[in-house]
Amino acid sequence: MQKVPLILLPGTLCDEQLWESMNLSDLADVKVYDVSKADTIEGIAYGILASAPERFALAGLSLGGIISLEIMRIAPERVIKLALLDTNPNPPLPEQISGWERFIEMTNDGQFLDILHNHLLPVLIHPDRRHDEAFVSKIIEMAEKVGEEGYINQLKAVMTRSDQRPILSTIQCPTMIIVGKEDAVCPVHMSEYLQENIPDARLEIVYQSGHLSTLEQPEKVSALLRDWLTKGEER
């Protein structure tokens, strides 16, 4: 079977390690893109499209899912299949913007790791994993690689993102939606909304998982993505 080009987009403060356990290289030519180099969702999307294959499968988690939906707005004809993991299609709320502005200030004041430890980790992962030192260390390592400048770019991008709900009904490629059952950042109802509004989309809820589903339940999510890659014809 010919391998499909596959673009993977990580979430905020994540890098290629978010996807390293997905076990997809026998099915796809996989490339993970950096999503920290521009400070608008549109800018990140155009940067990806500039170097992407002419046609490709696309999967994104959280911020990566938001960027994936922007790609579907800009160039839907280039996407063969779409997977949205732990993704919020809504515009930002005023209280979210205020929180992100505070995080930018804290980052500029040298409190980057304080944000991660005291504000992000408690809501990102399933409660059962919060004291798993190796697991938490991997998340911290990814965040440090993205760095302060990359994090500020990502915060500015999500602060100014558009309402992506109007484009959902226009998506015509086979689409899988995956969400952690205990995701506190992008709760299950957001993925249910995606499934209800994207034609023929498939929803899979991953149990014992918070927001970082590819890290928290890698075997389950990998199996779902392998099924997504091998089944379903383009509509």
C-alpha positions as CSV (number, residue, x, y, z in Angstrom):
1,M,0.0,0.0,0.0
2,Q,1.3,3.4,-0.9
3,K,2.0,5.6,2.1
4,V,-0.1,8.7,2.5
5,P,1.7,12.0,3.4
6,L,0.6,12.8,7.0
7,I,1.1,16.1,8.8
8,L,0.8,16.1,12.5
9,L,0.3,19.3,14.5
10,P,1.1,19.4,18.2
11,G,-0.7,21.5,20.9
12,T,0.5,24.4,22.9
13,L,4.0,23.8,24.5
14,C,4.2,20.5,22.7
15,D,6.5,19.2,20.0
16,E,7.1,16.0,18.1
17,Q,7.2,14.0,21.3
18,L,3.4,14.4,21.5
19,W,3.2,12.0,18.6
20,E,6.2,9.7,19.0
21,S,4.1,6.7,20.3
22,M,1.6,6.8,17.5
23,N,3.2,4.0,15.4
24,L,2.1,5.3,12.0
25,S,5.2,5.3,10.0
26,D,4.4,2.0,8.2
27,L,1.2,3.5,6.9
28,A,2.2,7.1,6.3
29,D,5.1,9.5,5.5
30,V,4.9,11.4,8.7
31,K,6.0,14.9,9.4
32,V,5.4,16.9,12.6
33,Y,5.4,20.6,12.1
34,D,6.5,23.3,14.6
35,V,3.5,25.4,15.6
36,S,5.4,28.1,17.6
37,K,7.0,30.3,14.9
38,A,4.1,32.7,14.1
39,D,1.7,34.6,16.3
40,T,-1.5,34.1,14.4
41,I,-3.4,30.9,13.6
42,E,-3.6,32.0,9.9
43,G,0.1,32.7,9.8
44,I,0.9,29.3,11.2
45,A,-1.5,27.6,8.8
46,Y,0.0,29.4,5.7
47,G,3.5,28.5,6.9
48,I,2.6,24.8,7.0
49,L,0.9,24.9,3.6
50,A,3.9,26.6,2.0
51,S,6.1,23.5,2.7
52,A,3.4,20.7,2.8
53,P,2.9,18.1,0.1
54,E,0.3,19.0,-2.5
55,R,-2.2,16.7,-0.8
56,F,-2.0,15.2,2.6
57,A,-3.8,13.7,5.6
58,L,-3.9,16.1,8.6
59,A,-4.1,15.5,12.3
60,G,-3.9,18.1,15.1
61,L,-4.3,18.1,18.8
62,S,-5.7,21.2,20.7
63,L,-3.8,24.2,19.1
64,G,-2.9,21.7,16.3
65,G,-6.6,21.0,15.8
66,I,-7.4,24.8,15.7
67,I,-4.7,25.2,13.0
68,S,-6.0,22.2,11.2
69,L,-9.5,23.8,11.0
70,E,-7.8,27.0,9.6
71,I,-6.1,24.9,7.0
72,M,-9.6,23.5,6.1
73,R,-10.8,27.0,5.7
74,I,-7.8,28.1,3.5
75,A,-7.2,25.0,1.4
76,P,-9.7,22.2,2.0
77,E,-8.9,20.7,-1.4
78,R,-5.4,19.7,-0.2
79,V,-6.6,17.6,2.8
80,I,-7.3,14.0,2.1
81,K,-8.4,13.1,5.6
82,L,-8.7,15.0,8.9
83,A,-8.3,14.1,12.5
84,L,-9.1,16.5,15.3
85,L,-8.0,15.5,18.8
86,D,-9.1,17.4,21.9
87,T,-10.0,20.4,19.8
88,N,-12.1,23.6,20.5
89,P,-13.7,25.2,17.5
90,N,-15.1,28.2,19.4
91,P,-13.6,31.7,19.5
92,P,-11.8,32.7,22.7
93,L,-13.8,33.9,25.7
94,P,-13.0,37.3,27.3
95,E,-11.9,35.5,30.5
96,Q,-9.6,33.2,28.5
97,I,-8.0,36.2,26.8
98,S,-7.4,37.9,30.2
99,G,-5.8,34.7,31.5
100,W,-3.5,34.4,28.4
101,E,-2.5,38.1,28.7
102,R,-1.5,37.4,32.3
103,F,0.5,34.3,31.2
104,I,2.4,36.5,28.7
105,E,3.2,39.0,31.4
106,M,4.3,36.2,33.7
107,T,6.5,34.7,31.0
108,N,8.1,38.0,30.3
109,D,8.7,38.3,34.1
110,G,10.6,35.0,34.2
111,Q,7.7,32.8,35.5
112,F,7.4,30.5,32.5
113,L,7.9,27.2,34.5
114,D,5.6,28.5,37.3
115,I,2.8,28.8,34.7
116,L,3.5,25.2,33.6
117,H,3.7,23.7,37.1
118,N,1.0,25.6,38.9
119,H,-1.5,26.6,36.2
120,L,-1.3,24.2,33.2
121,L,-0.3,20.7,34.5
122,P,-3.2,20.5,37.0
123,V,-5.7,20.8,34.1
124,L,-3.8,19.2,31.2
125,I,-3.6,15.6,32.3
126,H,-5.8,13.0,34.0
127,P,-5.6,13.2,37.8
128,D,-4.1,9.7,38.0
129,R,-1.0,10.9,36.0
130,R,-0.2,14.1,37.9
131,H,2.3,12.3,40.2
132,D,3.9,10.2,37.4
133,E,7.3,11.8,37.4
134,A,8.5,10.3,34.1
135,F,5.2,11.4,32.4
136,V,5.3,14.9,33.8
137,S,9.0,15.2,33.0
138,K,8.2,14.6,29.3
139,I,5.6,17.4,29.3
140,I,8.1,19.8,31.0
141,E,10.8,18.8,28.5
142,M,8.5,19.6,25.5
143,A,7.6,22.9,27.0
144,E,11.2,23.9,27.6
145,K,12.0,23.0,23.9
146,V,9.1,25.3,22.7
147,G,10.5,27.9,25.0
148,E,9.3,31.3,26.2
149,E,9.2,33.0,22.8
150,G,7.3,30.1,21.2
151,Y,4.8,30.0,24.0
152,I,4.1,33.8,23.7
153,N,3.6,33.3,20.0
154,Q,1.1,30.5,20.7
155,L,-0.8,32.5,23.2
156,K,-1.1,35.5,20.9
157,A,-2.3,33.1,18.2
158,V,-5.1,31.6,20.2
159,M,-6.1,35.0,21.6
160,T,-6.9,36.2,18.1
161,R,-8.3,33.1,16.6
162,S,-11.5,33.2,14.7
163,D,-14.8,31.4,15.3
164,Q,-14.3,28.2,13.3
165,R,-17.8,26.8,13.8
166,P,-19.1,28.2,10.5
167,I,-16.7,26.1,8.4
168,L,-17.5,22.7,10.0
169,S,-20.4,22.0,7.7
170,T,-18.2,22.6,4.7
171,I,-15.7,19.8,5.5
172,Q,-16.0,17.0,3.0
173,C,-13.0,14.7,3.7
174,P,-13.3,11.7,6.1
175,T,-13.0,13.1,9.6
176,M,-12.2,11.5,12.9
177,I,-12.7,13.3,16.2
178,I,-10.9,12.0,19.3
179,V,-11.2,13.3,22.9
180,G,-10.1,12.3,26.3
181,K,-13.1,11.5,28.5
182,E,-11.6,13.6,31.3
183,D,-10.3,16.4,29.2
184,A,-10.8,19.6,31.3
185,V,-9.4,22.0,28.7
186,C,-11.5,20.9,25.7
187,P,-14.4,18.9,27.3
188,V,-16.2,16.1,25.5
189,H,-19.1,18.4,24.6
190,M,-16.8,20.3,22.2
191,S,-15.9,17.2,20.3
192,E,-19.6,16.2,20.3
193,Y,-20.3,19.5,18.7
194,L,-17.6,18.9,16.0
195,Q,-19.1,15.4,15.3
196,E,-22.6,16.8,15.0
197,N,-21.6,19.6,12.6
198,I,-19.0,18.0,10.4
199,P,-20.7,15.7,7.8
200,D,-20.3,12.0,8.6
201,A,-17.6,12.7,11.2
202,R,-16.7,9.8,13.6
203,L,-16.3,10.5,17.3
204,E,-14.2,8.4,19.6
205,I,-14.0,9.1,23.3
206,V,-10.8,7.8,25.0
207,Y,-11.3,6.8,28.7
208,Q,-8.7,7.5,31.4
209,S,-7.4,10.4,29.5
210,G,-7.2,14.1,30.0
211,H,-6.2,16.7,27.3
212,L,-3.0,15.1,26.1
213,S,-4.6,11.9,24.8
214,T,-1.7,10.8,22.5
215,L,0.5,10.7,25.6
216,E,-2.0,9.5,28.1
217,Q,-3.4,6.6,26.1
218,P,-1.0,6.1,23.2
219,E,-2.0,2.6,22.3
220,K,-5.7,3.5,22.1
221,V,-5.1,6.7,20.1
222,S,-2.6,5.0,17.9
223,A,-5.1,2.3,17.0
224,L,-7.7,4.9,16.2
225,L,-5.4,6.8,14.0
226,R,-4.3,3.7,12.2
227,D,-7.9,2.8,11.5
228,W,-8.6,6.4,10.3
229,L,-5.6,6.2,7.9
230,T,-6.6,2.8,6.4
231,K,-10.4,3.2,6.2
232,G,-12.8,5.5,4.5
233,E,-12.7,6.8,1.0
234,E,-12.5,10.5,0.1
235,R,-15.9,11.9,-0.4
